[in-house]
Protein backbone atom coordinates (compact mmCIF):
# COMPACT_ATOMS: atom_id res chain seq x y z
CA UNK A 1 0.00 0.00 0.00
CA UNK A 2 1.39 3.39 -0.98
CA UNK A 3 0.15 4.97 2.25
CA UNK A 4 2.21 2.57 4.38
CA UNK A 5 5.22 3.11 2.14
CA UNK A 6 4.91 6.89 2.45
CA UNK A 7 4.59 6.78 6.22
CA UNK A 8 7.72 4.63 6.39
CA UNK A 9 9.57 7.21 4.28
CA UNK A 10 8.36 10.02 6.53
CA UNK A 11 9.59 8.33 9.68
CA UNK A 12 12.98 7.80 8.02
CA UNK A 13 13.14 11.59 7.55
CA UNK A 14 12.03 12.35 11.11
CA UNK A 15 13.74 15.06 13.17
CA UNK A 16 12.43 14.93 16.73
CA UNK A 17 13.79 18.33 17.74
CA UNK A 18 12.10 19.87 14.73
CA UNK A 19 8.87 18.05 15.61
CA UNK A 20 8.87 19.67 19.05
CA UNK A 21 9.57 23.09 17.56
CA UNK A 22 6.91 22.69 14.89
CA UNK A 23 4.21 21.47 17.26
CA UNK A 24 4.73 24.63 19.31
CA UNK A 25 3.89 26.77 16.28
CA UNK A 26 0.64 24.91 15.61
CA UNK A 27 -1.21 24.64 18.93
CA UNK A 28 -4.51 23.52 17.41
CA UNK A 29 -3.32 19.92 16.93
CA UNK A 30 -1.80 17.47 19.40
CA UNK A 31 1.99 17.07 19.61
CA UNK A 32 1.72 13.35 18.84
CA UNK A 33 0.18 14.22 15.47
CA UNK A 34 3.57 15.45 14.22
CA UNK A 35 6.30 13.22 12.78
CA UNK A 36 8.84 16.02 12.38
CA UNK A 37 9.87 16.15 8.72
CA UNK A 38 11.31 19.45 7.57
CA UNK A 39 9.45 21.32 4.83
CA UNK A 40 12.20 21.14 2.15
CA UNK A 41 12.32 17.36 2.55
CA UNK A 42 8.54 17.15 2.25
CA UNK A 43 8.56 19.25 -0.92
CA UNK A 44 11.30 17.08 -2.43
CA UNK A 45 9.35 13.94 -1.58
CA UNK A 46 6.14 15.45 -3.00
CA UNK A 47 7.88 16.16 -6.31
CA UNK A 48 9.06 12.56 -6.46
CA UNK A 49 5.74 11.00 -5.48
CA UNK A 50 3.65 13.21 -7.78
CA UNK A 51 5.10 11.33 -10.75
CA UNK A 52 3.84 7.95 -9.54
CA UNK A 53 0.82 6.40 -11.22
CA UNK A 54 -0.62 5.24 -7.89
CA UNK A 55 -0.35 8.57 -6.07
CA UNK A 56 -4.13 8.93 -6.33
CA UNK A 57 -4.44 6.08 -3.82
CA UNK A 58 -2.58 8.17 -1.24
CA UNK A 59 -4.64 11.29 -1.99
CA UNK A 60 -7.82 9.25 -1.50
CA UNK A 61 -6.62 7.92 1.86
CA UNK A 62 -8.39 10.50 4.02
CA UNK A 63 -8.17 11.43 6.79
CA UNK A 64 -4.43 11.02 7.12
CA UNK A 65 -2.76 9.98 10.35
CA UNK A 66 -0.26 12.81 10.74
CA UNK A 67 0.44 16.47 10.10
CA UNK A 68 3.31 15.49 7.83
CA UNK A 69 1.05 13.38 5.61
CA UNK A 70 -1.31 16.34 5.31
CA UNK A 71 1.60 18.60 4.38
CA UNK A 72 2.78 16.11 1.79
CA UNK A 73 -0.77 15.87 0.44
CA UNK A 74 -0.96 19.67 0.11
CA UNK A 75 2.38 19.85 -1.70
CA UNK A 76 1.40 17.07 -4.12
CA UNK A 77 -1.89 18.81 -4.93
CA UNK A 78 0.04 22.03 -5.57
CA UNK A 79 1.95 20.26 -8.35
CA UNK A 80 -1.06 18.92 -10.28
CA UNK A 81 -0.92 20.46 -13.75
CA UNK A 82 -4.51 19.88 -14.90
CA UNK A 83 -6.78 22.59 -13.50
CA UNK A 84 -9.95 20.51 -13.17
CA UNK A 85 -8.11 17.62 -11.56
CA UNK A 86 -6.33 19.99 -9.19
CA UNK A 87 -9.53 21.77 -8.19
CA UNK A 88 -11.25 18.44 -7.53
CA UNK A 89 -8.32 17.34 -5.36
CA UNK A 90 -8.40 20.60 -3.40
CA UNK A 91 -12.14 20.30 -2.74
CA UNK A 92 -11.70 16.70 -1.64
CA UNK A 93 -8.92 17.61 0.77
CA UNK A 94 -10.12 20.91 2.28
CA UNK A 95 -12.60 19.38 4.76
CA UNK A 96 -9.69 17.49 6.33
CA UNK A 97 -7.32 20.45 6.67
CA UNK A 98 -7.01 21.12 10.41
CA UNK A 99 -4.28 23.73 10.83
CA UNK A 100 -3.05 27.03 9.41
CA UNK A 101 0.24 25.69 8.03
CA UNK A 102 -1.28 23.05 5.76
CA UNK A 103 -3.92 25.56 4.70
CA UNK A 104 -1.47 28.32 3.83
CA UNK A 105 1.19 26.15 2.20
CA UNK A 106 -1.24 24.56 -0.26
CA UNK A 107 -0.84 26.80 -3.29
CA UNK A 108 -1.54 25.09 -6.63
CA UNK A 109 0.65 26.49 -9.40
CA UNK A 110 -2.01 25.88 -12.04
CA UNK A 111 -4.47 28.29 -10.37
CA UNK A 112 -2.68 31.38 -11.69
CA UNK A 113 -3.45 30.32 -15.27
CA UNK A 114 -7.19 29.97 -14.60
CA UNK A 115 -8.11 32.97 -12.46
CA UNK A 116 -11.20 33.63 -14.54
CA UNK A 117 -12.61 30.26 -13.42
CA UNK A 118 -10.98 30.06 -10.01
CA UNK A 119 -12.84 33.06 -8.60
CA UNK A 120 -16.09 31.08 -8.44
CA UNK A 121 -14.47 28.46 -6.23
CA UNK A 122 -12.81 31.16 -4.14
CA UNK A 123 -16.15 32.76 -3.29
CA UNK A 124 -17.60 29.34 -2.44
CA UNK A 125 -14.72 28.58 -0.10
CA UNK A 126 -15.05 31.95 1.61
CA UNK A 127 -18.71 31.27 2.39
CA UNK A 128 -18.09 27.78 3.75
CA UNK A 129 -18.67 26.79 7.39
CA UNK A 130 -15.25 25.21 7.95
CA UNK A 131 -12.50 27.40 9.39
CA UNK A 132 -9.65 26.39 7.13
CA UNK A 133 -11.78 26.31 4.00
CA UNK A 134 -12.70 29.96 4.62
CA UNK A 135 -9.07 30.78 5.39
CA UNK A 136 -7.90 29.03 2.23
CA UNK A 137 -10.42 30.89 0.08
CA UNK A 138 -9.42 34.25 1.53
CA UNK A 139 -5.78 33.37 1.04
CA UNK A 140 -6.39 32.54 -2.61
CA UNK A 141 -8.24 35.84 -3.04
CA UNK A 142 -5.23 37.63 -1.56
CA UNK A 143 -2.72 35.72 -3.68
CA UNK A 144 -4.45 35.93 -7.04
CA UNK A 145 -6.80 38.93 -7.10
CA UNK A 146 -5.04 41.98 -5.69
CA UNK A 147 -2.93 42.73 -8.76
CA UNK A 148 -3.93 42.74 -12.44
CA UNK A 149 -7.15 40.79 -11.85
CA UNK A 150 -8.29 43.04 -9.00
CA UNK A 151 -11.91 44.16 -8.74
CA UNK A 152 -13.32 46.34 -5.92
CA UNK A 153 -15.99 43.78 -5.11
CA UNK A 154 -13.30 41.39 -3.89
CA UNK A 155 -12.69 43.73 -0.95
CA UNK A 156 -16.40 43.63 -0.17
CA UNK A 157 -16.39 39.83 -0.19
CA UNK A 158 -13.60 39.72 2.38
CA UNK A 159 -15.12 42.48 4.53
CA UNK A 160 -18.38 40.54 4.85
CA UNK A 161 -16.70 37.64 6.64
CA UNK A 162 -17.70 37.49 10.29
CA UNK A 163 -16.29 34.82 12.55
CA UNK A 164 -15.16 34.08 16.09
CA UNK A 165 -12.33 31.96 14.68
CA UNK A 166 -8.88 33.46 15.18
CA UNK A 167 -7.44 31.80 12.09
CA UNK A 168 -10.16 33.22 9.86
CA UNK A 169 -9.87 36.73 11.28
CA UNK A 170 -6.10 36.70 11.04
CA UNK A 171 -6.27 35.83 7.34
CA UNK A 172 -8.86 38.58 6.76
CA UNK A 173 -6.53 41.04 8.46
CA UNK A 174 -3.64 39.82 6.34
CA UNK A 175 -5.78 40.20 3.23
CA UNK A 176 -6.61 43.83 4.01
CA UNK A 177 -3.03 44.66 4.96
CA UNK A 178 -1.94 43.30 1.59
CA UNK A 179 -4.78 45.17 -0.14
CA UNK A 180 -3.57 48.39 1.47
CA UNK A 181 -0.13 47.72 0.02
CA UNK A 182 -1.37 46.87 -3.47
CA UNK A 183 -4.70 48.70 -3.85
CA UNK A 184 -4.42 51.46 -1.25
CA UNK A 185 -7.06 53.78 -2.67
CA UNK A 186 -9.68 51.06 -2.90
CA UNK A 187 -8.88 49.39 0.44
CA UNK A 188 -8.50 52.48 2.62
CA UNK A 189 -12.26 53.28 2.86
CA UNK A 190 -12.82 49.88 4.51
CA UNK A 191 -10.54 51.01 7.31
CA UNK A 192 -11.77 54.60 7.44
CA UNK A 193 -15.42 53.49 7.52
CA UNK A 194 -14.76 50.73 10.09
CA UNK A 195 -16.12 48.01 7.86
CA UNK A 196 -14.28 45.22 9.71
CA UNK A 197 -14.79 43.90 13.23
CA UNK A 198 -12.66 45.67 15.83
CA UNK A 199 -9.95 43.01 16.24
CA UNK A 200 -9.52 42.46 12.49
CA UNK A 201 -9.54 46.22 11.88
CA UNK A 202 -6.68 46.83 14.30
CA UNK A 203 -4.74 43.75 13.20
CA UNK A 204 -4.97 44.80 9.54
CA UNK A 205 -3.56 48.21 10.45
CA UNK A 206 -0.79 46.61 12.50
CA UNK A 207 0.28 44.31 9.67
CA UNK A 208 0.07 47.14 7.12
CA UNK A 209 2.23 49.39 9.28
CA UNK A 210 4.79 46.59 9.54
CA UNK A 211 4.91 46.24 5.75
CA UNK A 212 7.75 47.70 3.69
CA UNK A 213 5.30 48.19 0.83
CA UNK A 214 3.41 50.93 2.72
CA UNK A 215 4.85 54.45 2.62
CA UNK A 216 5.76 56.28 5.80
CA UNK A 217 3.01 58.81 5.13
CA UNK A 218 0.45 56.05 4.72
CA UNK A 219 1.65 54.35 7.90
CA UNK A 220 1.29 57.55 9.89
CA UNK A 221 -2.27 58.01 8.70
CA UNK A 222 -3.23 54.37 9.31
CA UNK A 223 -2.01 54.64 12.89
CA UNK A 224 -4.57 57.39 13.50
CA UNK A 225 -7.33 54.95 12.45
CA UNK A 226 -6.64 52.42 15.19
CA UNK A 227 -9.61 51.78 17.44
CA UNK A 228 -9.63 51.52 21.19
CA UNK A 229 -10.37 48.08 22.59
CA UNK A 230 -12.27 47.10 25.70
CA UNK A 231 -15.53 48.32 27.14
CA UNK A 232 -16.90 51.54 25.89
CA UNK A 233 -15.34 51.44 22.45
CA UNK A 234 -18.82 51.14 20.97
CA UNK A 235 -17.54 49.46 17.84
CA UNK A 236 -19.26 46.22 16.97
CA UNK A 237 -18.40 46.06 13.30
CA UNK A 238 -20.83 45.90 10.39
CA UNK A 239 -22.38 42.86 8.76
Rosetta blueprint (number, residue, H / E / L):
1 X L
2 X H
3 X H
4 X H
5 X H
6 X H
7 X H
8 X H
9 X H
10 X H
11 X H
12 X H
13 X L
14 X L
15 X L
16 X H
17 X H
18 X H
19 X H
20 X H
21 X H
22 X H
23 X H
24 X H
25 X H
26 X L
27 X L
28 X L
29 X L
30 X L
31 X H
32 X H
33 X H
34 X L
35 X L
36 X L
37 X L
38 X L
39 X H
40 X H
41 X H
42 X H
43 X H
44 X H
45 X H
46 X H
47 X H
48 X H
49 X H
50 X L
51 X L
52 X L
53 X L
54 X L
55 X H
56 X H
57 X H
58 X H
59 X H
60 X L
61 X L
62 X L
63 X L
64 X L
65 X L
66 X L
67 X H
68 X H
69 X H
70 X H
71 X H
72 X H
73 X H
74 X H
75 X H
76 X H
77 X H
78 X L
79 X L
80 X L
81 X L
82 X L
83 X H
84 X H
85 X H
86 X H
87 X H
88 X H
89 X H
90 X H
91 X H
92 X H
93 X H
94 X H
95 X L
96 X L
97 X L
98 X L
99 X L
100 X H
101 X H
102 X H
103 X H
104 X H
105 X H
106 X L
107 X L
108 X L
109 X H
110 X H
111 X H
112 X H
113 X H
114 X L
115 X H
116 X H
117 X H
118 X H
119 X H
120 X H
121 X H
122 X H
123 X H
124 X H
125 X H
126 X H
127 X L
128 X L
129 X L
130 X L
131 X H
132 X H
133 X H
134 X H
135 X H
136 X H
137 X H
138 X H
139 X H
140 X H
141 X H
142 X H
143 X H
144 X H
145 X L
146 X L
147 X L
148 X L
149 X L
150 X L
151 X L
152 X H
153 X H
154 X H
155 X H
156 X H
157 X H
158 X H
159 X H
160 X L
161 X L
162 X L
163 X L
164 X L
165 X L
166 X H
167 X H
168 X H
169 X H
170 X H
171 X H
172 X H
173 X H
174 X H
175 X H
176 X H
177 X H
178 X H
179 X H
180 X H
181 X H
182 X H
183 X L
184 X H
185 X H
186 X H
187 X H
188 X H
189 X H
190 X H
191 X H
192 X H
193 X L
194 X L
195 X L
196 X L
197 X L
198 X H
199 X H
200 X H
201 X H
202 X H
203 X H
204 X H
205 X H
206 X H
207 X H
208 X H
209 X H
210 X H
211 X L
212 X L
213 X L
214 X L
215 X L
216 X H
217 X H
218 X H
219 X H
220 X H
221 X H
222 X H
223 X H
224 X L
225 X L
226 X L
227 X L
228 X L
229 X L
230 X L
231 X L
232 X L
233 X L
234 X L
235 X L
236 X L
237 X L
238 X L
239 X L
